[in-house]
Amino acid sequence: MKKIDLSISTLFPAFKWLKTYQISSFKSDLIAAFIVLAMLVPQGMAYAMLAGLPPVMGIYASILPMIVYAFTGSSTTLSIGPVAIISMMVFATLNPLFPVGSQQYIEAVYLLSMMVGVISLVLGLLRFGFLIQLISHPVIQSFIIASALLIALGQLKFLLDIPLQSNNIPEFISSLGSVENY
């Protein structure tokens, strides 16, 4: 019986801390949950738009993983949910293949998500996390800076309400010069 309890608490670490949870902390935890929720709604909508999905899917992708992780995760400081770089990579991968926003595009996003999840799970079980140590710090920094620039330039059309059609920087700059009446 103890072995079964051990495996359940390994799969669901929440069972460990729920035994010692003090109800006096509930009010503070509820306030913290609403604060995080207030931040996640617009953030999730923006990430969904970056991925070429309807904004409501970003809300689901922001909130549901946190609820699941609350019961299955063991870290108290880890943040789970969508990020801008992954949203951009999804868009860059599927945009050439399917019309953005179509049912086919959404189904392809589901399939891509499942494939990445299964591959990540297998690599984690095989303990391949050490491979990240082989990527140099300048390469990671360059990737982050380039992603930040692409995100900022990609959102410029929404900020300025200018119809820009390009996804690469040279075409983007030339299309800025061709905008009239703004």
C-alpha positions in Angstrom: 0.0 0.0 0.0 2.9 2.4 0.8 4.3 1.8 -2.7 1.0 2.8 -4.3 0.9 6.0 -2.1 4.5 6.7 -3.1 3.7 6.4 -6.8 0.5 8.5 -6.6 2.4 11.3 -4.7 5.1 11.1 -7.4 2.6 11.6 -10.2 0.5 14.1 -8.3 2.8 16.1 -5.9 -0.2 18.2 -4.9 -1.3 15.3 -2.6 1.9 16.0 -0.5 1.3 19.7 0.1 -2.6 19.4 0.3 -2.2 17.4 3.5 -0.4 20.3 5.2 -2.2 23.2 3.4 -3.5 25.8 5.9 -7.0 27.1 5.1 -5.9 30.5 6.4 -3.7 30.9 3.2 -6.7 30.4 0.9 -7.6 34.1 0.7 -4.1 35.1 -0.2 -3.8 32.3 -2.7 -7.2 33.3 -4.3 -6.1 36.9 -4.6 -2.8 35.8 -6.2 -4.7 33.6 -8.6 -6.9 36.6 -9.8 -3.8 38.8 -10.2 -2.1 36.1 -12.4 -5.4 35.6 -14.3 -5.6 39.3 -15.0 -2.1 39.2 -16.5 -2.6 36.0 -18.4 -5.8 37.0 -20.4 -4.2 39.7 -22.5 -0.9 37.9 -22.7 -2.5 34.7 -23.9 -4.6 36.5 -26.5 -1.4 38.2 -27.8 0.4 34.9 -28.0 -2.5 33.3 -29.9 -2.4 36.1 -32.4 1.3 35.7 -32.8 0.7 32.0 -33.6 -2.1 32.9 -36.1 -4.8 31.5 -33.9 -8.1 33.0 -32.6 -7.4 34.9 -29.3 -9.7 32.7 -27.2 -7.3 29.8 -27.8 -4.6 31.8 -26.2 -6.7 32.2 -23.0 -7.2 28.4 -22.9 -3.5 27.8 -23.5 -2.6 30.2 -20.7 -5.0 29.0 -18.0 -5.5 25.3 -18.4 -1.7 24.4 -18.2 -1.4 26.2 -14.9 -4.4 24.4 -13.4 -3.0 21.0 -14.5 0.5 21.9 -13.3 -0.9 22.9 -9.9 -1.7 19.2 -9.3 1.0 17.5 -11.3 4.1 19.8 -10.9 6.5 20.0 -8.1 8.1 23.5 -8.5 6.5 26.5 -6.7 8.2 29.0 -9.0 8.0 27.5 -12.5 5.7 29.3 -14.9 3.8 27.1 -17.4 2.0 28.4 -20.5 2.6 29.8 -24.0 5.6 32.0 -24.8 6.1 34.4 -27.7 9.0 32.6 -29.3 7.1 29.3 -29.5 4.1 31.2 -30.8 6.2 32.7 -33.6 7.8 29.3 -34.4 4.3 27.7 -34.7 3.3 30.5 -37.1 6.5 30.3 -39.1 6.1 26.5 -39.4 2.5 26.3 -40.4 1.9 29.6 -42.2 3.4 28.4 -45.5 1.3 25.1 -45.4 -2.2 26.2 -44.4 -4.3 29.4 -44.6 -4.0 31.2 -41.2 -7.1 30.9 -39.1 -8.6 28.1 -41.1 -9.9 24.8 -39.6 -6.9 23.0 -41.2 -4.5 25.5 -39.6 -6.0 25.0 -36.2 -5.9 21.2 -36.6 -2.3 21.4 -37.7 -1.5 23.4 -34.6 -3.1 20.7 -32.4 -1.1 18.0 -34.3 2.2 20.0 -34.0 1.6 20.5 -30.3 1.0 16.8 -29.7 4.1 15.8 -31.7 6.3 18.3 -29.8 4.8 17.1 -26.5 5.5 13.4 -27.2 9.0 14.1 -28.5 9.7 16.2 -25.4 8.4 13.5 -23.1 10.5 10.8 -24.8 13.6 13.0 -24.7 12.9 13.8 -21.0 12.5 10.1 -20.1 15.7 9.3 -21.9 17.5 12.0 -20.0 18.6 14.0 -23.0 18.5 17.3 -21.2 22.2 17.5 -21.1 22.2 18.4 -24.8 21.3 22.0 -24.1 24.8 22.4 -22.5 26.3 21.9 -26.0 24.7 25.1 -27.3 26.9 28.1 -26.7 25.7 31.1 -24.7 26.2 33.6 -27.7 24.0 31.4 -29.9 21.2 31.4 -27.3 21.5 35.1 -26.8 21.4 35.8 -30.5 18.3 33.7 -30.9 16.6 35.6 -28.0 17.5 39.0 -29.5 16.4 38.1 -33.0 13.1 36.7 -31.6 12.5 39.9 -29.7 13.1 42.0 -32.8 10.8 39.9 -34.9 8.1 40.1 -32.2 8.4 43.9 -31.9 8.3 44.4 -35.7 5.4 41.9 -36.1 3.3 43.8 -33.6 4.1 47.2 -35.1 1.3 46.8 -37.7 -1.2 46.4 -34.9 0.2 49.3 -32.9 0.2 51.7 -35.8 -2.8 50.2 -37.5 -0.9 49.9 -40.8 -1.6 47.0 -43.1 1.9 45.4 -43.6 2.0 42.1 -45.3 5.6 40.9 -44.9 7.2 38.5 -42.5 10.8 39.4 -43.1 12.7 42.5 -42.2 13.8 43.9 -45.7 10.3 43.5 -47.2 8.8 44.9 -44.0 11.0 48.1 -44.2 10.2 48.6 -47.9 6.5 48.2 -47.2 6.7 50.9 -44.5 7.9 53.3 -47.2 5.0 52.4 -49.5 2.3 53.1 -46.9 0.2 56.1 -47.9 -2.3 58.3 -46.1 -0.9 57.5 -42.6 
